[in-house]
Amino acid sequence: MKNNIHLLLFVFLLFGGVYTSEAQILKKLGKRAERAVERTVERRVERETEKSTDRTLDTIIDAPKKSKKKRKRKKGREKTIIGNTKNDTLL
């Protein structure tokens, strides 16, 4: 009778230990999977950010340079020393 009780107790402890160890293993696997997903997302975000930055820099570098155009003066206006009248000319 005592042997049967000991055997039953041993079996219960064995199965109880197996379930807890399985739970710990599954918990560890879950954490590893979560970290792997986080790393994958971080790498993806970094890659997309890098692409966007590269595109922006390329458009800035490849943009045509603005040339400074000389303003044309209207006919009849000339530089004056005093005033801005139409017929004043430099003397």
PyMOL commands that set and color helices and strands:
alter all, ss='L'
color gray80, all
select helices_A, chain A and resi 2-62
alter helices_A, ss='H'
color red, helices_A
deselect
rebuild
show_as cartoon
